[in-house]
């Protein structure tokens, strides 16, 4: 289910979770390998080079998810990096997670 939600964030209109800010755009899936990996394009118009890599594992008891933010040089300054990571954290660790109850 987590894999499907990452591949198609708006697949269940009754459980919206990808709430974007004004400076963000909906990601596209750049790569996927069911059920363990999803790579998103950038969420940010100011950082079109950014990618978010999701690695999933687990079984019947749930899904473990690790995300990694990748960018090209020049790397984001500390303040911007914290903002990007915080946004991913909010979208995934809060919004998406809370839709599962």
Secondary structure, DSSP 8 states (H G I E B T S, - for coil): -HHHHHH-TTS-GGG------TTB----EEEEETTTEEEE--SBGGGTT-EEEEEEEEETTEEEEEEEEE--SS---HHHHHHHHHHHIIIIIIIIHHTT-
